[in-house]
Amino acid sequence: MEQGLRYLAAAIAAGIAALAAAIGNGQVISRTIESMARQPESAGKLQSTMFIGVGLIEAVPILAIVIAFLILFL
């Protein structure tokens, strides 16, 4: 019973983190494309800032996977 609950907790943690990261990435990218369409001259700066933001957003599910492994194996 306890092992099954650990699997469930790890799956929920990873799933919610992946969903949140997908929503966050979608919003960041859509807003960046919208800004590039309005001001094409600032596309380079916006794109580099977007990549930094997407990288920071992607750190969240990576940390969630680490926590999920900790739940499973400790």
PDB file with one MODEL, atoms N, CA, C and O in Angstrom:
MODEL        1
ATOM      1  N   MET A   1       0.828  -1.199   0.000  1.00  0.00           N
ATOM      2  CA  MET A   1       0.000   0.000   0.000  1.00  0.00           C
ATOM      3  C   MET A   1       0.871   1.262   0.000  1.00  0.00           C
ATOM      4  O   MET A   1       0.628   2.206  -0.752  1.00  0.00           O
ATOM      5  N   GLU A   2       1.886   1.250   0.859  1.00  0.00           N
ATOM      6  CA  GLU A   2       2.748   2.433   0.961  1.00  0.00           C
ATOM      7  C   GLU A   2       3.510   2.673  -0.344  1.00  0.00           C
ATOM      8  O   GLU A   2       3.665   3.818  -0.769  1.00  0.00           O
ATOM      9  N   GLN A   3       3.977   1.618  -0.969  1.00  0.00           N
ATOM     10  CA  GLN A   3       4.723   1.755  -2.229  1.00  0.00           C
ATOM     11  C   GLN A   3       3.817   2.291  -3.334  1.00  0.00           C
ATOM     12  O   GLN A   3       4.253   3.094  -4.160  1.00  0.00           O
ATOM     13  N   GLY A   4       2.568   1.856  -3.353  1.00  0.00           N
ATOM     14  CA  GLY A   4       1.632   2.349  -4.353  1.00  0.00           C
ATOM     15  C   GLY A   4       1.357   3.835  -4.187  1.00  0.00           C
ATOM     16  O   GLY A   4       1.237   4.565  -5.171  1.00  0.00           O
ATOM     17  N   LEU A   5       1.259   4.281  -2.939  1.00  0.00           N
ATOM     18  CA  LEU A   5       1.048   5.705  -2.690  1.00  0.00           C
ATOM     19  C   LEU A   5       2.274   6.523  -3.083  1.00  0.00           C
ATOM     20  O   LEU A   5       2.151   7.666  -3.523  1.00  0.00           O
ATOM     21  N   ARG A   6       3.448   5.937  -2.922  1.00  0.00           N
ATOM     22  CA  ARG A   6       4.661   6.636  -3.358  1.00  0.00           C
ATOM     23  C   ARG A   6       4.655   6.817  -4.871  1.00  0.00           C
ATOM     24  O   ARG A   6       4.982   7.891  -5.376  1.00  0.00           O
ATOM     25  N   TYR A   7       4.283   5.768  -5.586  1.00  0.00           N
ATOM     26  CA  TYR A   7       4.204   5.877  -7.047  1.00  0.00           C
ATOM     27  C   TYR A   7       3.185   6.938  -7.460  1.00  0.00           C
ATOM     28  O   TYR A   7       3.430   7.717  -8.381  1.00  0.00           O
ATOM     29  N   LEU A   8       2.060   6.962  -6.786  1.00  0.00           N
ATOM     30  CA  LEU A   8       1.015   7.929  -7.093  1.00  0.00           C
ATOM     31  C   LEU A   8       1.492   9.358  -6.816  1.00  0.00           C
ATOM     32  O   LEU A   8       1.259  10.258  -7.622  1.00  0.00           O
ATOM     33  N   ALA A   9       2.152   9.562  -5.685  1.00  0.00           N
ATOM     34  CA  ALA A   9       2.655  10.895  -5.345  1.00  0.00           C
ATOM     35  C   ALA A   9       3.711  11.360  -6.347  1.00  0.00           C
ATOM     36  O   ALA A   9       3.712  12.523  -6.751  1.00  0.00           O
ATOM     37  N   ALA A  10       4.598  10.470  -6.743  1.00  0.00           N
ATOM     38  CA  ALA A  10       5.626  10.828  -7.713  1.00  0.00           C
ATOM     39  C   ALA A  10       5.008  11.164  -9.067  1.00  0.00           C
ATOM     40  O   ALA A  10       5.432  12.111  -9.730  1.00  0.00           O
ATOM     41  N   ALA A  11       4.015  10.394  -9.474  1.00  0.00           N
ATOM     42  CA  ALA A  11       3.366  10.655 -10.757  1.00  0.00           C
ATOM     43  C   ALA A  11       2.609  11.976 -10.738  1.00  0.00           C
ATOM     44  O   ALA A  11       2.637  12.716 -11.721  1.00  0.00           O
ATOM     45  N   ILE A  12       1.945  12.277  -9.649  1.00  0.00           N
ATOM     46  CA  ILE A  12       1.215  13.541  -9.542  1.00  0.00           C
ATOM     47  C   ILE A  12       2.188  14.716  -9.555  1.00  0.00           C
ATOM     48  O   ILE A  12       1.939  15.715 -10.230  1.00  0.00           O
ATOM     49  N   ALA A  13       3.285  14.609  -8.823  1.00  0.00           N
ATOM     50  CA  ALA A  13       4.272  15.693  -8.792  1.00  0.00           C
ATOM     51  C   ALA A  13       4.851  15.952 -10.179  1.00  0.00           C
ATOM     52  O   ALA A  13       4.953  17.103 -10.604  1.00  0.00           O
ATOM     53  N   ALA A  14       5.227  14.901 -10.879  1.00  0.00           N
ATOM     54  CA  ALA A  14       5.804  15.062 -12.214  1.00  0.00           C
ATOM     55  C   ALA A  14       4.764  15.568 -13.211  1.00  0.00           C
ATOM     56  O   ALA A  14       5.069  16.412 -14.054  1.00  0.00           O
ATOM     57  N   GLY A  15       3.556  15.063 -13.116  1.00  0.00           N
ATOM     58  CA  GLY A  15       2.500  15.468 -14.050  1.00  0.00           C
ATOM     59  C   GLY A  15       2.098  16.922 -13.895  1.00  0.00           C
ATOM     60  O   GLY A  15       1.944  17.630 -14.890  1.00  0.00           O
ATOM     61  N   ILE A  16       1.927  17.375 -12.672  1.00  0.00           N
ATOM     62  CA  ILE A  16       1.542  18.769 -12.446  1.00  0.00           C
ATOM     63  C   ILE A  16       2.670  19.703 -12.875  1.00  0.00           C
ATOM     64  O   ILE A  16       2.414  20.752 -13.466  1.00  0.00           O
ATOM     65  N   ALA A  17       3.901  19.332 -12.584  1.00  0.00           N
ATOM     66  CA  ALA A  17       5.037  20.169 -12.998  1.00  0.00           C
ATOM     67  C   ALA A  17       5.134  20.256 -14.515  1.00  0.00           C
ATOM     68  O   ALA A  17       5.398  21.328 -15.059  1.00  0.00           O
ATOM     69  N   ALA A  18       4.924  19.144 -15.198  1.00  0.00           N
ATOM     70  CA  ALA A  18       4.979  19.154 -16.666  1.00  0.00           C
ATOM     71  C   ALA A  18       3.856  20.003 -17.251  1.00  0.00           C
ATOM     72  O   ALA A  18       4.063  20.741 -18.214  1.00  0.00           O
ATOM     73  N   LEU A  19       2.678  19.895 -16.670  1.00  0.00           N
ATOM     74  CA  LEU A  19       1.544  20.694 -17.142  1.00  0.00           C
ATOM     75  C   LEU A  19       1.795  22.182 -16.918  1.00  0.00           C
ATOM     76  O   LEU A  19       1.540  22.997 -17.805  1.00  0.00           O
ATOM     77  N   ALA A  20       2.287  22.532 -15.753  1.00  0.00           N
ATOM     78  CA  ALA A  20       2.562  23.939 -15.453  1.00  0.00           C
ATOM     79  C   ALA A  20       3.647  24.498 -16.369  1.00  0.00           C
ATOM     80  O   ALA A  20       3.548  25.636 -16.828  1.00  0.00           O
ATOM     81  N   ALA A  21       4.676  23.707 -16.633  1.00  0.00           N
ATOM     82  CA  ALA A  21       5.742  24.161 -17.526  1.00  0.00           C
ATOM     83  C   ALA A  21       5.223  24.339 -18.953  1.00  0.00           C
ATOM     84  O   ALA A  21       5.611  25.283 -19.642  1.00  0.00           O
ATOM     85  N   ALA A  22       4.364  23.452 -19.390  1.00  0.00           N
ATOM     86  CA  ALA A  22       3.804  23.573 -20.739  1.00  0.00           C
ATOM     87  C   ALA A  22       2.958  24.836 -20.869  1.00  0.00           C
ATOM     88  O   ALA A  22       3.037  25.537 -21.877  1.00  0.00           O
ATOM     89  N   ILE A  23       2.160  25.122 -19.865  1.00  0.00           N
ATOM     90  CA  ILE A  23       1.338  26.337 -19.891  1.00  0.00           C
ATOM     91  C   ILE A  23       2.226  27.574 -19.863  1.00  0.00           C
ATOM     92  O   ILE A  23       2.003  28.521 -20.617  1.00  0.00           O
ATOM     93  N   GLY A  24       3.228  27.565 -18.998  1.00  0.00           N
ATOM     94  CA  GLY A  24       4.133  28.704 -18.909  1.00  0.00           C
ATOM     95  C   GLY A  24       4.905  28.937 -20.193  1.00  0.00           C
ATOM     96  O   GLY A  24       5.032  30.075 -20.647  1.00  0.00           O
ATOM     97  N   ASN A  25       5.418  27.875 -20.778  1.00  0.00           N
ATOM     98  CA  ASN A  25       6.149  28.012 -22.048  1.00  0.00           C
ATOM     99  C   ASN A  25       5.237  28.536 -23.151  1.00  0.00           C
ATOM    100  O   ASN A  25       5.648  29.375 -23.953  1.00  0.00           O
ATOM    101  N   GLY A  26       4.026  28.055 -23.191  1.00  0.00           N
ATOM    102  CA  GLY A  26       3.079  28.522 -24.205  1.00  0.00           C
ATOM    103  C   GLY A  26       2.794  30.006 -24.079  1.00  0.00           C
ATOM    104  O   GLY A  26       2.727  30.719 -25.080  1.00  0.00           O
ATOM    105  N   GLN A  27       2.626  30.468 -22.856  1.00  0.00           N
ATOM    106  CA  GLN A  27       2.355  31.888 -22.655  1.00  0.00           C
ATOM    107  C   GLN A  27       3.566  32.747 -23.010  1.00  0.00           C
ATOM    108  O   GLN A  27       3.430  33.780 -23.665  1.00  0.00           O
ATOM    109  N   VAL A  28       4.736  32.323 -22.580  1.00  0.00           N
ATOM    110  CA  VAL A  28       5.941  33.099 -22.875  1.00  0.00           C
ATOM    111  C   VAL A  28       6.175  33.183 -24.382  1.00  0.00           C
ATOM    112  O   VAL A  28       6.452  34.259 -24.913  1.00  0.00           O
ATOM    113  N   ILE A  29       6.065  32.068 -25.055  1.00  0.00           N
ATOM    114  CA  ILE A  29       6.338  32.058 -26.495  1.00  0.00           C
ATOM    115  C   ILE A  29       5.279  32.840 -27.258  1.00  0.00           C
ATOM    116  O   ILE A  29       5.615  33.572 -28.190  1.00  0.00           O
ATOM    117  N   SER A  30       4.007  32.706 -26.889  1.00  0.00           N
ATOM    118  CA  SER A  30       2.962  33.435 -27.608  1.00  0.00           C
ATOM    119  C   SER A  30       3.096  34.937 -27.402  1.00  0.00           C
ATOM    120  O   SER A  30       2.894  35.713 -28.336  1.00  0.00           O
ATOM    121  N   ARG A  31       3.433  35.350 -26.189  1.00  0.00           N
ATOM    122  CA  ARG A  31       3.614  36.790 -25.946  1.00  0.00           C
ATOM    123  C   ARG A  31       4.843  37.327 -26.682  1.00  0.00           C
ATOM    124  O   ARG A  31       4.837  38.464 -27.155  1.00  0.00           O
ATOM    125  N   THR A  32       5.884  36.523 -26.777  1.00  0.00           N
ATOM    126  CA  THR A  32       7.074  36.959 -27.496  1.00  0.00           C
ATOM    127  C   THR A  32       6.772  37.113 -28.986  1.00  0.00           C
ATOM    128  O   THR A  32       7.190  38.092 -29.605  1.00  0.00           O
ATOM    129  N   ILE A  33       6.057  36.163 -29.556  1.00  0.00           N
ATOM    130  CA  ILE A  33       5.703  36.259 -30.980  1.00  0.00           C
ATOM    131  C   ILE A  33       4.804  37.462 -31.224  1.00  0.00           C
ATOM    132  O   ILE A  33       4.940  38.154 -32.233  1.00  0.00           O
ATOM    133  N   GLU A  34       3.890  37.707 -30.301  1.00  0.00           N
ATOM    134  CA  GLU A  34       3.019  38.874 -30.419  1.00  0.00           C
ATOM    135  C   GLU A  34       3.836  40.168 -30.369  1.00  0.00           C
ATOM    136  O   GLU A  34       3.584  41.096 -31.137  1.00  0.00           O
ATOM    137  N   SER A  35       4.804  40.225 -29.473  1.00  0.00           N
ATOM    138  CA  SER A  35       5.651  41.414 -29.369  1.00  0.00           C
ATOM    139  C   SER A  35       6.526  41.589 -30.600  1.00  0.00           C
ATOM    140  O   SER A  35       6.751  42.715 -31.041  1.00  0.00           O
ATOM    141  N   MET A  36       7.023  40.491 -31.161  1.00  0.00           N
ATOM    142  CA  MET A  36       7.828  40.565 -32.376  1.00  0.00           C
ATOM    143  C   MET A  36       6.996  41.064 -33.559  1.00  0.00           C
ATOM    144  O   MET A  36       7.499  41.776 -34.427  1.00  0.00           O
ATOM    145  N   ALA A  37       5.731  40.685 -33.581  1.00  0.00           N
ATOM    146  CA  ALA A  37       4.870  41.134 -34.672  1.00  0.00           C
ATOM    147  C   ALA A  37       4.604  42.631 -34.567  1.00  0.00           C
ATOM    148  O   ALA A  37       4.473  43.318 -35.580  1.00  0.00           O
ATOM    149  N   ARG A  38       4.527  43.129 -33.343  1.00  0.00           N
ATOM    150  CA  ARG A  38       4.265  44.559 -33.156  1.00  0.00           C
ATOM    151  C   ARG A  38       5.516  45.405 -33.364  1.00  0.00           C
ATOM    152  O   ARG A  38       5.437  46.504 -33.912  1.00  0.00           O
ATOM    153  N   GLN A  39       6.677  44.898 -32.928  1.00  0.00           N
ATOM    154  CA  GLN A  39       7.928  45.642 -33.059  1.00  0.00           C
ATOM    155  C   GLN A  39       9.014  44.720 -33.633  1.00  0.00           C
ATOM    156  O   GLN A  39       9.812  44.160 -32.881  1.00  0.00           O
ATOM    157  N   PRO A  40       9.044  44.566 -34.941  1.00  0.00           N
ATOM    158  CA  PRO A  40      10.014  43.649 -35.550  1.00  0.00           C
ATOM    159  C   PRO A  40      11.470  44.046 -35.310  1.00  0.00           C
ATOM    160  O   PRO A  40      12.354  43.189 -35.349  1.00  0.00           O
ATOM    161  N   GLU A  41      11.731  45.322 -35.065  1.00  0.00           N
ATOM    162  CA  GLU A  41      13.117  45.756 -34.866  1.00  0.00           C
ATOM    163  C   GLU A  41      13.708  45.253 -33.553  1.00  0.00           C
ATOM    164  O   GLU A  41      14.930  45.222 -33.405  1.00  0.00           O
ATOM    165  N   SER A  42      12.879  44.863 -32.608  1.00  0.00           N
ATOM    166  CA  SER A  42      13.387  44.362 -31.325  1.00  0.00           C
ATOM    167  C   SER A  42      13.307  42.832 -31.226  1.00  0.00           C
ATOM    168  O   SER A  42      13.355  42.277 -30.128  1.00  0.00           O
ATOM    169  N   ALA A  43      13.185  42.165 -32.359  1.00  0.00           N
ATOM    170  CA  ALA A  43      13.005  40.712 -32.362  1.00  0.00           C
ATOM    171  C   ALA A  43      14.200  39.976 -31.768  1.00  0.00           C
ATOM    172  O   ALA A  43      14.019  38.993 -31.050  1.00  0.00           O
ATOM    173  N   GLY A  44      15.407  40.428 -32.051  1.00  0.00           N
ATOM    174  CA  GLY A  44      16.595  39.740 -31.536  1.00  0.00           C
ATOM    175  C   GLY A  44      16.665  39.774 -30.020  1.00  0.00           C
ATOM    176  O   GLY A  44      16.931  38.755 -29.384  1.00  0.00           O
ATOM    177  N   LYS A  45      16.430  40.936 -29.444  1.00  0.00           N
ATOM    178  CA  LYS A  45      16.471  41.067 -27.988  1.00  0.00           C
ATOM    179  C   LYS A  45      15.333  40.277 -27.332  1.00  0.00           C
ATOM    180  O   LYS A  45      15.527  39.627 -26.304  1.00  0.00           O
ATOM    181  N   LEU A  46      14.153  40.342 -27.938  1.00  0.00           N
ATOM    182  CA  LEU A  46      13.025  39.593 -27.388  1.00  0.00           C
ATOM    183  C   LEU A  46      13.268  38.092 -27.437  1.00  0.00           C
ATOM    184  O   LEU A  46      12.920  37.362 -26.508  1.00  0.00           O
ATOM    185  N   GLN A  47      13.870  37.641 -28.535  1.00  0.00           N
ATOM    186  CA  GLN A  47      14.102  36.208 -28.682  1.00  0.00           C
ATOM    187  C   GLN A  47      15.115  35.699 -27.657  1.00  0.00           C
ATOM    188  O   GLN A  47      14.925  34.629 -27.078  1.00  0.00           O
ATOM    189  N   SER A  48      16.178  36.448 -27.431  1.00  0.00           N
ATOM    190  CA  SER A  48      17.165  36.001 -26.445  1.00  0.00           C
ATOM    191  C   SER A  48      16.589  36.019 -25.038  1.00  0.00           C
ATOM    192  O   SER A  48      16.879  35.132 -24.236  1.00  0.00           O
ATOM    193  N   THR A  49      15.777  37.021 -24.733  1.00  0.00           N
ATOM    194  CA  THR A  49      15.118  37.066 -23.423  1.00  0.00           C
ATOM    195  C   THR A  49      14.134  35.917 -23.274  1.00  0.00           C
ATOM    196  O   THR A  49      13.997  35.344 -22.194  1.00  0.00           O
ATOM    197  N   MET A  50      13.439  35.579 -24.378  1.00  0.00           N
ATOM    198  CA  MET A  50      12.500  34.460 -24.340  1.00  0.00           C
ATOM    199  C   MET A  50      13.217  33.157 -24.032  1.00  0.00           C
ATOM    200  O   MET A  50      12.720  32.349 -23.247  1.00  0.00           O
ATOM    201  N   PHE A  51      14.380  32.939 -24.641  1.00  0.00           N
ATOM    202  CA  PHE A  51      15.111  31.694 -24.400  1.00  0.00           C
ATOM    203  C   PHE A  51      15.555  31.582 -22.948  1.00  0.00           C
ATOM    204  O   PHE A  51      15.538  30.491 -22.379  1.00  0.00           O
ATOM    205  N   ILE A  52      15.947  32.687 -22.349  1.00  0.00           N
ATOM    206  CA  ILE A  52      16.314  32.673 -20.933  1.00  0.00           C
ATOM    207  C   ILE A  52      15.096  32.329 -20.085  1.00  0.00           C
ATOM    208  O   ILE A  52      15.185  31.518 -19.163  1.00  0.00           O
ATOM    209  N   GLY A  53      13.964  32.942 -20.396  1.00  0.00           N
ATOM    210  CA  GLY A  53      12.738  32.661 -19.647  1.00  0.00           C
ATOM    211  C   GLY A  53      12.279  31.221 -19.792  1.00  0.00           C
ATOM    212  O   GLY A  53      11.863  30.600 -18.814  1.00  0.00           O
ATOM    213  N   VAL A  54      12.351  30.689 -20.996  1.00  0.00           N
ATOM    214  CA  VAL A  54      11.949  29.300 -21.219  1.00  0.00           C
ATOM    215  C   VAL A  54      12.875  28.350 -20.468  1.00  0.00           C
ATOM    216  O   VAL A  54      12.430  27.340 -19.923  1.00  0.00           O
ATOM    217  N   GLY A  55      14.161  28.680 -20.442  1.00  0.00           N
ATOM    218  CA  GLY A  55      15.109  27.853 -19.686  1.00  0.00           C
ATOM    219  C   GLY A  55      14.795  27.846 -18.202  1.00  0.00           C
ATOM    220  O   GLY A  55      14.880  26.805 -17.551  1.00  0.00           O
ATOM    221  N   LEU A  56      14.434  28.999 -17.666  1.00  0.00           N
ATOM    222  CA  LEU A  56      14.072  29.061 -16.250  1.00  0.00           C
ATOM    223  C   LEU A  56      12.772  28.313 -15.968  1.00  0.00           C
ATOM    224  O   LEU A  56      12.627  27.673 -14.927  1.00  0.00           O
ATOM    225  N   ILE A  57      11.839  28.400 -16.898  1.00  0.00           N
ATOM    226  CA  ILE A  57      10.577  27.666 -16.717  1.00  0.00           C
ATOM    227  C   ILE A  57      10.827  26.165 -16.753  1.00  0.00           C
ATOM    228  O   ILE A  57      10.209  25.415 -15.998  1.00  0.00           O
ATOM    229  N   GLU A  58      11.722  25.725 -17.620  1.00  0.00           N
ATOM    230  CA  GLU A  58      12.009  24.289 -17.741  1.00  0.00           C
ATOM    231  C   GLU A  58      12.738  23.729 -16.521  1.00  0.00           C
ATOM    232  O   GLU A  58      12.787  22.513 -16.335  1.00  0.00           O
ATOM    233  N   ALA A  59      13.299  24.595 -15.697  1.00  0.00           N
ATOM    234  CA  ALA A  59      13.959  24.117 -14.480  1.00  0.00           C
ATOM    235  C   ALA A  59      12.955  23.531 -13.495  1.00  0.00           C
ATOM    236  O   ALA A  59      13.300  22.646 -12.712  1.00  0.00           O
ATOM    237  N   VAL A  60      11.730  24.010 -13.525  1.00  0.00           N
ATOM    238  CA  VAL A  60      10.712  23.542 -12.581  1.00  0.00           C
ATOM    239  C   VAL A  60      10.394  22.061 -12.751  1.00  0.00           C
ATOM    240  O   VAL A  60      10.425  21.336 -11.757  1.00  0.00           O
ATOM    241  N   PRO A  61      10.087  21.561 -13.962  1.00  0.00           N
ATOM    242  CA  PRO A  61       9.811  20.123 -14.059  1.00  0.00           C
ATOM    243  C   PRO A  61      11.035  19.253 -13.792  1.00  0.00           C
ATOM    244  O   PRO A  61      10.902  18.116 -13.341  1.00  0.00           O
ATOM    245  N   ILE A  62      12.220  19.780 -14.066  1.00  0.00           N
ATOM    246  CA  ILE A  62      13.424  19.007 -13.746  1.00  0.00           C
ATOM    247  C   ILE A  62      13.537  18.825 -12.243  1.00  0.00           C
ATOM    248  O   ILE A  62      13.834  17.730 -11.767  1.00  0.00           O
ATOM    249  N   LEU A  63      13.301  19.893 -11.496  1.00  0.00           N
ATOM    250  CA  LEU A  63      13.317  19.785 -10.036  1.00  0.00           C
ATOM    251  C   LEU A  63      12.197  18.881  -9.531  1.00  0.00           C
ATOM    252  O   LEU A  63      12.373  18.161  -8.548  1.00  0.00           O
ATOM    253  N   ALA A  64      11.050  18.916 -10.198  1.00  0.00           N
ATOM    254  CA  ALA A  64       9.940  18.049  -9.795  1.00  0.00           C
ATOM    255  C   ALA A  64      10.285  16.577 -10.011  1.00  0.00           C
ATOM    256  O   ALA A  64       9.901  15.726  -9.209  1.00  0.00           O
ATOM    257  N   ILE A  65      11.000  16.277 -11.078  1.00  0.00           N
ATOM    258  CA  ILE A  65      11.420  14.892 -11.313  1.00  0.00           C
ATOM    259  C   ILE A  65      12.396  14.448 -10.236  1.00  0.00           C
ATOM    260  O   ILE A  65      12.335  13.309  -9.774  1.00  0.00           O
ATOM    261  N   VAL A  66      13.301  15.340  -9.831  1.00  0.00           N
ATOM    262  CA  VAL A  66      14.229  15.012  -8.749  1.00  0.00           C
ATOM    263  C   VAL A  66      13.458  14.733  -7.459  1.00  0.00           C
ATOM    264  O   VAL A  66      13.771  13.785  -6.740  1.00  0.00           O
ATOM    265  N   ILE A  67      12.463  15.548  -7.171  1.00  0.00           N
ATOM    266  CA  ILE A  67      11.646  15.328  -5.975  1.00  0.00           C
ATOM    267  C   ILE A  67      10.858  14.034  -6.095  1.00  0.00           C
ATOM    268  O   ILE A  67      10.693  13.317  -5.108  1.00  0.00           O
ATOM    269  N   ALA A  68      10.369  13.725  -7.295  1.00  0.00           N
ATOM    270  CA  ALA A  68       9.641  12.473  -7.498  1.00  0.00           C
ATOM    271  C   ALA A  68      10.544  11.270  -7.238  1.00  0.00           C
ATOM    272  O   ALA A  68      10.119  10.291  -6.625  1.00  0.00           O
ATOM    273  N   PHE A  69      11.791  11.345  -7.707  1.00  0.00           N
ATOM    274  CA  PHE A  69      12.727  10.247  -7.427  1.00  0.00           C
ATOM    275  C   PHE A  69      13.031  10.135  -5.935  1.00  0.00           C
ATOM    276  O   PHE A  69      13.186   9.033  -5.409  1.00  0.00           O
ATOM    277  N   LEU A  70      13.115  11.267  -5.264  1.00  0.00           N
ATOM    278  CA  LEU A  70      13.330  11.238  -3.821  1.00  0.00           C
ATOM    279  C   LEU A  70      12.145  10.583  -3.108  1.00  0.00           C
ATOM    280  O   LEU A  70      12.323   9.819  -2.159  1.00  0.00           O
ATOM    281  N   ILE A  71      10.942  10.893  -3.576  1.00  0.00           N
ATOM    282  CA  ILE A  71       9.750  10.269  -2.991  1.00  0.00           C
ATOM    283  C   ILE A  71       9.794   8.760  -3.203  1.00  0.00           C
ATOM    284  O   ILE A  71       9.465   7.992  -2.299  1.00  0.00           O
ATOM    285  N   LEU A  72      10.198   8.339  -4.388  1.00  0.00           N
ATOM    286  CA  LEU A  72      10.188   6.910  -4.706  1.00  0.00           C
ATOM    287  C   LEU A  72      11.252   6.119  -3.942  1.00  0.00           C
ATOM    288  O   LEU A  72      10.985   5.023  -3.450  1.00  0.00           O
ATOM    289  N   PHE A  73      12.449   6.678  -3.849  1.00  0.00           N
ATOM    290  CA  PHE A  73      13.560   5.867  -3.370  1.00  0.00           C
ATOM    291  C   PHE A  73      14.053   6.185  -1.982  1.00  0.00           C
ATOM    292  O   PHE A  73      15.004   5.553  -1.521  1.00  0.00           O
ATOM    293  N   LEU A  74      13.449   7.138  -1.293  1.00  0.00           N
ATOM    294  CA  LEU A  74      13.865   7.402   0.090  1.00  0.00           C
ATOM    295  C   LEU A  74      12.772   7.080   1.072  1.00  0.00           C
ATOM    296  O   LEU A  74      12.957   7.245   2.278  1.00  0.00           O
TER     297      LEU A  74
ENDMDL
END
